[in-house]
């Protein structure tokens, strides 16, 4: 049965979970009291009207995900939250901790496997001693682990056949596993200090084309069961289920990821039934999915140098070896910038933009290590037995996705919110006032409006003007009345990282039915000039390949600009997003070579220029 109102909470009483059927009046009163206490706590938290940048994770797996469990993870949701708060944990046989705690986390275990992992981790439950469950629990080498992974995860996920192993105990075991994560998420929520969000991953991949979505809830009004790819493999089925939850009081959104491995399915011309995209499809997708994951462990999904030859920063963490597995091949339509442009064309043709995405980051770590994204802190890898040591990272592949040295530590999620609470963090995601970074804690912000000044004396003055006279990232510019909009673009370096190189604004637009784009360098460091053709001379900021030290003498700790689009046409719909480029640092592979004495192939990068992406601002004359 579905729970109504406050009783939809998966209640705790004396540390024990109560089922909805056995829910007593005392438990209901306890739930109401818990809710009231949380609300009172939230109400006491100071609110910053200018908003603050909060950093966190919306895509991480624990032992409740069967692929992670088979790979060796025994980290629970409870452990993962403790890790995110800065506690040292035993990860893949080594003690490990974050360099800096996080502000928020949504643990997104695969909905498909909550029942299996609950059975395997709880002695005495039916199915615990099943031979396959025992094999999964006792696997201690990569070869056996991969064999089990392919048989019980990959094949069912891609074909839809026999979705569960024989020891699966049905929906009740799924409820138990989902409740366990719920309890941990409630236990670790500290409004104002550390926010936890209820979440799961829907993991559909027809014919290995990635269509995965992370589903994030705003509060504790969550269903008894998550929706899995076993329940429905088409995104439209997921959206229909989401609407059902909304109709019953839940508040939730979905975030697609890994468009780079989607085989053209993420930004399609037809739906999975090979039908033209209906108005309902366009409208529903736009409603349910405000954000897209720009980058994660399995690669950067913004652009690819093969298709963006004029983008000098396109060759960044492309995870080329994705194409060596599952018949995946890179296509222009797999990448986010293409999706944004195609969304404009849908708007032009049908009046609805289904790909009107803000940006967010994630890791997809299967070690239960939220946002373990620093290049110099990647000593335990991200996928258990596959890459737990430097020697493994030289020789192994990651779960049929890519070579271990071709992946990266993942991306970081940033939101601009009034406070560090569930409501404020989720609402920032919904309104797309978000950004993604490739790992560093770079802050990026942008506003646009028609009545802004040409310059501002301070960050506070700029933000006040942006809030009062303009619209933020994720928003829509009103129709021009003859003026060209001005953009307030700002970025701040990571306090422990190198300085910034530049801010760019990427524009996409529709002209005579054609999708077009242009990159503008709008703010640069070291008093360099922006040339007449828009180019900027590069900085010679090197990395010491013996020590990993980066150049501290060049770049700017902060960049800001008021920029006006010189090519603005008030009749053309367009989007604008900012991309911030950091000066070079050592890639994790170089740190492995320095610290562990391993040698990676010469083709593997030793350095990289980390970056941040701010969510777009859209202009639609209609």
JOJO-V187226 format. One record per residue. N is the residue number from 1. SS is DSSP state (hx for helix, st for strand, lp for the rest). PHI is phi in whole degrees, 0 to 359 (NA if undefined). Layout:
((N;SS;PHI) (N;SS;PHI))
//
This chain:
((1;lp;NA) (2;lp;271) (3;lp;273) (4;lp;248) (5;hx;56) (6;hx;297) (7;hx;291) (8;hx;289) (9;lp;300) (10;lp;275) (11;lp;285) (12;st;246) (13;st;215) (14;lp;61) (15;lp;83) (16;st;252) (17;st;278) (18;lp;251) (19;lp;282) (20;lp;295) (21;lp;292) (22;lp;261) (23;lp;290) (24;lp;266) (25;hx;296) (26;hx;300) (27;hx;294) (28;hx;298) (29;hx;296) (30;hx;296) (31;hx;297) (32;hx;297) (33;hx;294) (34;hx;300) (35;hx;296) (36;hx;295) (37;hx;297) (38;hx;295) (39;hx;299) (40;hx;296) (41;hx;298) (42;hx;298) (43;hx;295) (44;lp;276) (45;lp;283) (46;lp;300) (47;lp;249) (48;lp;261) (49;lp;295) (50;lp;275) (51;lp;71) (52;st;232) (53;st;276) (54;st;243) (55;st;248) (56;st;192) (57;st;227) (58;lp;236) (59;lp;205) (60;st;210) (61;lp;243) (62;lp;244) (63;lp;295) (64;lp;285) (65;lp;265) (66;hx;296) (67;hx;294) (68;hx;293) (69;hx;299) (70;hx;299) (71;lp;286) (72;lp;115) (73;lp;288) (74;lp;235) (75;lp;285) (76;lp;270) (77;hx;301) (78;hx;301) (79;hx;297) (80;hx;296) (81;hx;294) (82;hx;297) (83;hx;300) (84;hx;297) (85;lp;279) (86;lp;110) (87;lp;287) (88;lp;280) (89;st;231) (90;st;277) (91;st;242) (92;lp;52) (93;lp;85) (94;st;231) (95;st;287) (96;st;209) (97;lp;210) (98;lp;289) (99;lp;288) (100;lp;217) (101;lp;297) (102;lp;262) (103;lp;267) (104;st;206) (105;st;212) (106;st;240) (107;lp;277) (108;lp;241) (109;lp;293) (110;st;299) (111;hx;297) (112;hx;292) (113;hx;232) (114;hx;303) (115;hx;292) (116;hx;299) (117;hx;289) (118;hx;298) (119;hx;299) (120;hx;293) (121;hx;261) (122;lp;233) (123;lp;306) (124;lp;95) (125;lp;286) (126;lp;304) (127;lp;93) (128;lp;301) (129;lp;267) (130;lp;303) (131;hx;303) (132;hx;289) (133;hx;300) (134;hx;295) (135;hx;301) (136;hx;298) (137;hx;288) (138;hx;258) (139;lp;302) (140;lp;225) (141;lp;215) (142;hx;294) (143;hx;299) (144;hx;293) (145;hx;297) (146;hx;295) (147;hx;299) (148;hx;293) (149;hx;299) (150;hx;297) (151;hx;289) (152;hx;250) (153;hx;239) (154;hx;296) (155;hx;301) (156;hx;298) (157;hx;295) (158;hx;267) (159;hx;251) (160;lp;82) (161;lp;275) (162;lp;38) (163;lp;293) (164;lp;231) (165;lp;291) (166;lp;297) (167;lp;277) (168;lp;299) (169;lp;258) (170;lp;89) (171;hx;303) (172;hx;296) (173;hx;290) (174;hx;296) (175;hx;303) (176;hx;296) (177;hx;294) (178;hx;295) (179;hx;295) (180;hx;299) (181;hx;294) (182;hx;301) (183;hx;299) (184;hx;297) (185;hx;295) (186;hx;291) (187;hx;299) (188;lp;261) (189;lp;287) (190;st;233) (191;lp;309) (192;lp;92) (193;lp;236) (194;st;210) (195;st;254) (196;st;245) (197;st;235) (198;lp;290) (199;st;199) (200;st;205) (201;st;249) (202;st;265) (203;lp;239) (204;lp;277) (205;lp;212) (206;hx;299) (207;hx;53) (208;hx;70) (209;lp;274) (210;lp;289) (211;lp;234) (212;lp;300) (213;st;226) (214;st;264) (215;st;253) (216;st;241) (217;st;260) (218;lp;278) (219;lp;213) (220;lp;267) (221;lp;278) (222;lp;242) (223;lp;284) (224;lp;293) (225;lp;230) (226;lp;284) (227;lp;260) (228;lp;248) (229;lp;293) (230;lp;291) (231;lp;286) (232;lp;185) (233;lp;262) (234;lp;262) (235;hx;307) (236;hx;295) (237;hx;289) (238;hx;298) (239;hx;296) (240;hx;296) (241;hx;296) (242;hx;300) (243;hx;296) (244;hx;300) (245;hx;294) (246;hx;299) (247;hx;297) (248;lp;261) (249;lp;109) (250;lp;284) (251;lp;234) (252;st;208) (253;st;214) (254;st;238) (255;st;233) (256;st;288) (257;lp;214) (258;lp;54) (259;hx;298) (260;hx;298) (261;hx;248) (262;lp;267) (263;lp;54) (264;lp;80) (265;lp;271) (266;lp;285) (267;lp;239) (268;lp;277) (269;lp;266) (270;st;226) (271;lp;277) (272;lp;292) (273;lp;268) (274;lp;65) (275;lp;255) (276;st;303) (277;lp;295) (278;lp;280) (279;hx;298) (280;hx;297) (281;hx;302) (282;hx;300) (283;hx;290) (284;hx;291) (285;hx;299) (286;hx;299) (287;hx;288) (288;hx;275) (289;lp;233) (290;lp;283) (291;st;233) (292;st;225) (293;st;282) (294;lp;286) (295;st;205) (296;st;202) (297;lp;308) (298;lp;272) (299;st;121) (300;st;271) (301;lp;255) (302;lp;292) (303;lp;211) (304;lp;222) (305;lp;298) (306;lp;295) (307;lp;252) (308;lp;238) (309;lp;291) (310;lp;266) (311;lp;263) (312;lp;293) (313;lp;250) (314;lp;285) (315;lp;275) (316;lp;220) (317;lp;44) (318;lp;277) (319;lp;49) (320;hx;305) (321;hx;288) (322;hx;308) (323;hx;286) (324;hx;273) (325;lp;230) (326;lp;57) (327;lp;58) (328;lp;280) (329;lp;225) (330;lp;291) (331;lp;227) (332;hx;304) (333;hx;288) (334;hx;276) (335;lp;249) (336;hx;298) (337;hx;296) (338;hx;298) (339;hx;302) (340;hx;297) (341;hx;293) (342;hx;296) (343;hx;297) (344;hx;299) (345;hx;293) (346;hx;300) (347;hx;300) (348;hx;295) (349;hx;271) (350;hx;238) (351;lp;82) (352;lp;223) (353;lp;254) (354;lp;278) (355;lp;246) (356;lp;271) (357;lp;262) (358;st;276) (359;st;248) (360;st;212) (361;lp;244) (362;lp;196) (363;lp;252) (364;lp;68) (365;st;299) (366;lp;253) (367;lp;258) (368;lp;70) (369;lp;242) (370;lp;304) (371;lp;50) (372;lp;276) (373;lp;256) (374;lp;292) (375;hx;300) (376;hx;271) (377;hx;230) (378;lp;257) (379;lp;291) (380;lp;252) (381;lp;68) (382;lp;219) (383;lp;227) (384;hx;55) (385;hx;299) (386;hx;289) (387;lp;215) (388;lp;285) (389;lp;235) (390;hx;300) (391;hx;297) (392;hx;296) (393;hx;291) (394;hx;287) (395;hx;255) (396;lp;256) (397;st;248) (398;st;256) (399;lp;46) (400;lp;69) (401;lp;255) (402;st;193) (403;st;292) (404;hx;299) (405;hx;279) (406;hx;270) (407;lp;271) (408;lp;223) (409;lp;293) (410;lp;112) (411;lp;242) (412;st;246) (413;st;268) (414;st;234) (415;st;227) (416;st;258) (417;st;223) (418;lp;287) (419;lp;200) (420;lp;267) (421;lp;227) (422;hx;303) (423;hx;299) (424;hx;291) (425;hx;293) (426;hx;295) (427;hx;297) (428;hx;297) (429;hx;297) (430;hx;297) (431;lp;272) (432;lp;69) (433;lp;274) (434;st;224) (435;st;208) (436;st;235) (437;st;234) (438;lp;280) (439;lp;146) (440;lp;292) (441;lp;270) (442;lp;284) (443;st;259) (444;st;222) (445;st;212) (446;st;209) (447;st;231) (448;st;216) (449;st;191) (450;lp;259) (451;lp;239) (452;lp;270) (453;lp;285) (454;lp;277) (455;lp;198) (456;lp;226) (457;lp;284) (458;lp;208) (459;hx;300) (460;hx;297) (461;hx;295) (462;hx;296) (463;hx;293) (464;hx;300) (465;hx;295) (466;hx;299) (467;hx;289) (468;hx;270) (469;hx;234) (470;lp;213) (471;st;237) (472;st;271) (473;lp;309) (474;lp;92) (475;lp;260) (476;st;241) (477;st;290) (478;lp;291) (479;lp;300) (480;lp;291) (481;lp;252) (482;lp;119) (483;lp;268) (484;lp;266) (485;lp;290) (486;st;251) (487;st;243) (488;st;266) (489;st;248) (490;st;217) (491;st;210) (492;st;233) (493;lp;293) (494;lp;294) (495;lp;303) (496;lp;253) (497;lp;251) (498;lp;286) (499;lp;286) (500;st;265) (501;st;270) (502;st;193) (503;st;246) (504;st;244) (505;st;243) (506;st;260) (507;st;248) (508;st;235) (509;st;206) (510;st;250) (511;st;229) (512;lp;53) (513;lp;82) (514;st;259) (515;st;274) (516;st;227) (517;st;205) (518;st;205) (519;st;252) (520;st;246) (521;st;278) (522;st;247) (523;st;213) (524;st;228) (525;lp;270) (526;lp;60) (527;lp;56) (528;lp;286) (529;lp;266) (530;lp;271) (531;lp;293) (532;lp;302) (533;lp;274) (534;lp;92) (535;lp;280) (536;lp;224) (537;lp;294) (538;lp;290) (539;lp;271) (540;lp;268) (541;lp;255) (542;lp;264) (543;st;248) (544;lp;287) (545;lp;285) (546;lp;271) (547;lp;244) (548;lp;84) (549;lp;291) (550;st;258) (551;lp;285) (552;lp;255) (553;lp;267) (554;lp;240) (555;lp;86) (556;st;234) (557;lp;289) (558;st;216) (559;st;229) (560;st;208) (561;st;199) (562;st;255) (563;st;241) (564;st;243) (565;lp;293) (566;lp;290) (567;lp;248) (568;lp;296) (569;lp;237) (570;lp;294) (571;lp;264) (572;lp;252) (573;lp;287) (574;st;202) (575;st;232) (576;st;223) (577;st;224) (578;st;262) (579;st;230) (580;st;254) (581;st;252) (582;st;267) (583;lp;289) (584;lp;298) (585;st;222) (586;st;286) (587;lp;285) (588;hx;301) (589;hx;295) (590;hx;293) (591;hx;299) (592;hx;299) (593;hx;294) (594;hx;291) (595;hx;271) (596;hx;253) (597;lp;76) (598;lp;276) (599;lp;231) (600;lp;265) (601;lp;305) (602;lp;299) (603;lp;287) (604;lp;278) (605;lp;296) (606;lp;260) (607;st;228) (608;st;202) (609;lp;249) (610;lp;296) (611;st;203) (612;st;222) (613;st;235) (614;st;268) (615;lp;303) (616;lp;291) (617;st;244) (618;st;252) (619;st;235) (620;lp;226) (621;lp;295) (622;lp;262))
//
